[in-house]
Amino acid sequence: MVTEAVWIFVERERRRPRAFWRLLVQFSVFFLLSAFGVLLVGTPAVLLGGTSTAAADAFFYMSTSIVSLLTLFASLALAARFLDRRRFRDYGFNLDRGWFLDLGFGALLGAALMAGIFLVQLAFGWITVTGTFDSGFEGVPFAIGILPPLVIFLCVGVWEESFSRGYQLKNIAEGLNYPALGPKGAVIAAWIITSAVFGLLHLGNPNASLLSSFNIALAGILLGVGYVLTGELAIPIGIHITWNFFQGNVFGFPVSGLTGIGGSFVTVEQGGPDLWTGGEFGPEAGLLDPIAVALGSLAIFLWVRLRQGRAGILAAVAEPPKAPEPSVRRAESRPDS
């Protein structure tokens, strides 16, 4: 009875925790590490009087973004070694020439999609440009003021994609890979689940609504396209970084309800119908967002087909690492003579 109960928690063949427990443990380790890191970063500010200025806020957000990236990587390294029993790069970091080419494509696509949203709003008179090259900090040059948001969105793009797509999507797909769904069906189900969670996690943002969360879930679908077609994080990371940076610090929109920190190439005054523009939440709460998601998904599909000669759901995303050969396990279990 005790032996049978163990298999609720452990896979029989690979002797590793089942997908649910891997996800729970990795998230718990990441949460604890990042909370400790943020505490270390935030304590000096509190001891110095808790003064809140634009520069102090920017430094805090930049520091916590770096902490989140480092602690996420630490939790993934531990998960790869002790939970998943796979190589770290199998989360989507096979860093060859093609990986960086896809990263560049993703970055260009994210910038182009947000530029399209900006130009449509400008053409319809929904925004008015009020300034250019604003550093965001009094007495600070623009070249300095633009650095904090650039660092923040670089870190956010990498750690959120590594967490949501590289770890969660992959492990959920493995956990759902039963004959009824098959590997491709499991990937699609995991893709939808992680995108829905991605949207729900933004429901507590300032000025959020059900529409904004739905649209961010659609953005999760867009970010997942490159991963489910290639098994790599290059395209999602590239899109995520430039989508956020161009939204908040090139075109001056709010980013998921959060006002821009630091410099912006353009500052704007928002007008027009909130249903289309997203209002105070930013473009991600407007009807232009689903259009951008559809166009971006098509562009990714065509890019992958051009690069690889094919484009389809990659069944390998749902495939677990190979189990050790029985002879290897027996040899490891024998005491040294």
C-alpha positions in Angstrom: 0.0 0.0 0.0 2.8 2.4 0.9 4.7 1.5 -2.2 1.7 2.1 -4.5 1.0 5.5 -2.8 4.5 6.7 -3.7 3.5 6.7 -7.4 1.1 9.5 -6.8 4.1 11.7 -6.3 6.8 9.9 -8.4 6.9 8.7 -12.0 7.5 5.0 -12.1 9.9 4.9 -15.1 12.0 8.0 -14.4 11.9 8.1 -10.6 11.3 11.8 -10.6 8.4 13.9 -9.2 5.3 14.1 -11.3 4.6 17.3 -13.3 2.3 18.9 -10.7 4.9 18.4 -7.9 7.7 19.7 -10.1 5.8 22.8 -10.9 4.9 23.4 -7.3 8.4 22.9 -5.9 10.0 25.0 -8.6 7.6 27.9 -8.0 8.1 27.6 -4.3 11.8 27.8 -4.6 11.7 30.7 -7.0 9.2 32.6 -4.7 11.4 32.1 -1.6 14.6 33.1 -3.4 13.1 36.1 -5.1 11.4 37.3 -1.9 14.7 37.1 0.0 16.4 38.9 -2.9 13.8 41.7 -3.0 14.1 42.0 0.8 17.8 42.6 0.5 17.3 45.2 -2.2 14.4 47.0 -0.5 15.8 47.1 3.0 18.4 49.8 2.4 15.6 52.1 0.9 13.5 51.6 4.0 16.4 52.2 6.4 17.2 55.4 4.4 13.7 56.7 5.2 11.6 55.1 2.4 11.9 58.2 0.2 10.0 57.7 -3.0 11.3 59.6 -6.0 11.3 58.8 -9.7 15.0 57.9 -9.5 14.6 55.8 -6.4 11.6 54.0 -7.8 13.5 53.3 -11.1 16.5 51.9 -9.2 14.2 49.7 -7.1 12.3 48.3 -10.1 15.6 47.7 -11.9 17.1 46.0 -9.0 14.1 43.7 -8.4 14.0 42.8 -12.1 17.6 41.7 -12.0 16.9 39.8 -8.7 13.9 38.1 -10.3 16.0 37.0 -13.3 18.9 35.7 -11.2 16.6 33.8 -8.8 14.5 32.4 -11.6 17.6 31.0 -13.3 18.8 29.6 -9.9 15.5 27.8 -9.4 15.5 26.5 -13.0 19.1 25.2 -12.5 18.0 23.4 -9.3 14.8 22.1 -11.0 16.8 20.8 -14.0 19.2 18.9 -11.7 16.9 17.6 -9.0 13.4 17.6 -10.3 13.2 17.4 -14.1 16.5 15.4 -14.6 17.2 17.3 -17.8 19.8 19.8 -19.2 19.1 23.5 -18.5 19.3 24.3 -22.2 16.4 22.0 -22.8 14.1 24.7 -21.4 14.7 26.5 -24.7 18.3 27.8 -24.5 20.1 25.9 -27.2 22.2 29.0 -27.9 23.4 28.5 -31.5 23.5 30.9 -34.5 19.9 30.0 -35.3 18.7 30.8 -31.8 20.1 34.3 -31.9 18.7 34.8 -35.4 15.2 33.9 -34.1 15.8 36.2 -31.1 16.5 39.1 -33.6 13.3 38.3 -35.5 11.3 38.2 -32.4 12.7 41.6 -31.3 11.9 43.2 -34.7 8.4 41.7 -34.7 7.6 43.0 -31.2 8.8 46.4 -32.1 6.8 46.4 -35.4 3.6 45.3 -33.8 3.7 48.0 -31.2 4.7 50.6 -33.9 1.6 49.5 -35.9 -0.6 50.1 -32.8 1.0 53.5 -32.4 0.6 54.5 -36.0 -3.1 53.4 -36.1 -3.9 55.5 -33.1 -2.0 58.4 -34.4 -3.8 58.2 -37.8 -7.2 58.2 -36.1 -6.3 61.1 -33.9 -6.6 59.0 -30.7 -3.2 60.1 -29.4 -1.4 63.5 -29.4 2.4 63.6 -29.3 3.4 66.0 -26.4 7.1 65.6 -26.4 10.2 63.7 -27.4 13.4 62.4 -25.7 12.0 62.8 -22.2 14.5 61.4 -19.7 11.9 60.9 -17.0 14.2 62.3 -14.3 14.7 66.0 -13.6 18.2 67.1 -14.6 19.2 63.8 -16.1 20.2 63.3 -19.7 17.9 61.2 -21.9 20.7 58.7 -22.6 20.9 58.0 -18.9 17.1 58.0 -18.2 16.4 55.4 -20.9 18.7 52.8 -19.3 16.6 51.7 -16.3 13.6 50.7 -18.4 15.8 49.0 -20.9 17.4 46.9 -18.2 14.0 46.2 -16.6 12.3 45.0 -19.8 15.3 42.9 -20.8 15.2 41.1 -17.5 11.4 40.8 -17.5 11.3 39.5 -21.0 13.8 36.7 -20.2 12.6 35.6 -16.8 8.8 35.7 -17.6 9.3 33.6 -20.8 11.7 31.2 -19.1 9.1 30.8 -16.3 5.8 30.7 -18.2 6.9 29.0 -21.5 10.2 27.4 -20.8 9.3 25.7 -17.5 5.5 25.8 -17.0 4.4 25.1 -20.6 6.9 22.3 -21.0 6.1 20.5 -17.7 2.4 20.9 -18.1 2.6 19.4 -21.6 4.6 16.5 -20.2 2.1 16.0 -17.5 -0.9 16.0 -20.0 0.8 13.7 -22.5 -1.6 10.8 -22.3 -2.9 8.7 -25.2 -6.2 10.6 -25.2 -4.5 13.8 -26.1 -1.2 12.7 -27.6 1.9 14.8 -27.4 0.7 17.5 -29.8 -2.7 17.8 -28.1 -0.8 18.0 -24.7 1.3 20.9 -26.1 -1.8 22.8 -27.3 -3.6 22.3 -23.9 -0.5 23.4 -22.0 -0.2 26.4 -24.3 -3.8 27.5 -23.6 -3.5 26.9 -19.8 -0.3 28.8 -19.4 -1.7 31.7 -21.5 -4.8 31.8 -19.4 -2.6 31.9 -16.2 -0.5 34.6 -17.8 -3.6 36.7 -18.3 -5.0 36.1 -14.8 -1.7 37.1 -13.2 -2.2 40.6 -14.6 -5.7 41.0 -13.3 -4.4 42.8 -10.2 -2.6 45.5 -12.2 -3.8 49.1 -12.0 -6.8 49.8 -14.2 -7.1 46.1 -15.1 -10.4 44.6 -16.4 -11.7 41.3 -17.7 -11.0 42.5 -21.2 -7.4 43.5 -20.4 -6.7 40.1 -18.8 -8.3 38.3 -21.8 -6.1 40.3 -24.1 -3.0 39.5 -22.1 -4.0 35.9 -22.3 -4.1 36.3 -26.1 -0.6 37.9 -25.8 0.4 34.8 -24.0 -0.8 32.8 -27.0 1.3 35.0 -29.3 4.4 34.6 -27.0 3.8 30.8 -27.0 3.6 30.4 -30.8 7.4 30.6 -31.3 7.9 28.1 -28.4 5.4 25.4 -29.5 6.7 25.6 -33.1 10.5 25.5 -32.3 10.9 24.3 -28.7 13.1 27.4 -28.1 12.6 30.6 -26.2 14.4 32.9 -28.7 11.3 34.2 -30.5 9.1 34.7 -27.3 12.0 36.5 -25.5 12.6 38.8 -28.4 8.9 39.7 -28.8 8.4 40.2 -25.0 11.3 42.5 -24.6 10.6 44.9 -27.4 6.8 44.7 -27.1 7.1 46.1 -23.5 10.0 48.5 -24.2 8.5 50.0 -27.3 5.0 50.2 -25.7 6.2 52.1 -22.6 9.5 53.8 -23.4 9.5 54.4 -27.2 5.8 55.3 -27.7 4.9 56.4 -24.2 1.9 54.1 -23.5 1.2 52.5 -20.1 2.5 48.9 -20.0 -0.1 46.6 -18.6 -1.6 49.4 -16.5 1.8 50.6 -15.2 3.1 54.0 -16.2 6.5 54.2 -17.7 9.6 54.3 -15.6 12.5 56.4 -16.8 12.9 57.9 -20.2 10.7 57.7 -23.3 11.5 58.6 -26.9 7.9 59.9 -27.3 5.4 61.2 -24.8 1.7 61.1 -25.7 -1.6 62.2 -24.4 -4.2 59.5 -24.8 -7.6 60.1 -26.2 -10.0 58.2 -28.4 -12.4 55.3 -27.5 -11.1 53.2 -24.6 -12.6 50.1 -26.2 -10.0 50.4 -29.0 -7.1 52.2 -27.2 -7.2 50.4 -23.9 -7.4 53.8 -22.0 -5.4 54.0 -18.8 -4.4 50.4 -18.9 -2.6 50.8 -22.3 -3.0 49.2 -25.7 -3.2 45.7 -24.2 -6.7 46.4 -23.0 -7.9 47.6 -26.4 -9.3 45.9 -29.5 -6.1 46.7 -31.4 -4.3 44.1 -29.3 -6.1 41.0 -30.7 -5.4 42.2 -34.2 -1.7 42.6 -33.4 -1.7 39.1 -31.9 -3.3 37.6 -35.0 -0.8 39.3 -37.3 2.1 38.5 -35.1 1.2 34.8 -34.9 0.9 34.6 -38.7 4.3 36.3 -39.0 5.9 33.8 -36.6 4.4 30.8 -38.5 5.7 32.1 -41.8 9.2 32.8 -40.3 9.5 29.3 -38.8 8.3 27.7 -42.1 10.9 29.8 -44.0 13.7 29.0 -41.6 13.0 25.3 -41.0 11.0 24.3 -44.1 8.1 23.3 -42.0 5.9 24.8 -39.2 3.7 22.8 -36.9 3.2 21.9 -33.2 6.4 20.4 -32.0 5.6 17.1 -30.2 9.0 17.1 -28.6 7.9 19.9 -26.2 5.7 17.3 -24.5 8.3 14.5 -24.4 10.1 13.9 -21.2 13.9 13.3 -21.0 14.9 9.8 -21.7 14.8 7.5 -18.7 18.1 5.8 -17.6 18.6 2.4 -19.1 17.8 -0.4 -16.7 21.3 -1.7 -16.8 22.6 1.8 -15.9 20.2 2.0 -12.9 21.3 -1.5 -11.7 24.9 -0.6 -12.0 24.3 2.6 -10.1 22.5 0.7 -7.4 25.3 -1.9 -6.9 27.7 -1.2 -4.1 31.4 -0.8 -5.0 33.3 -4.0 -4.8 
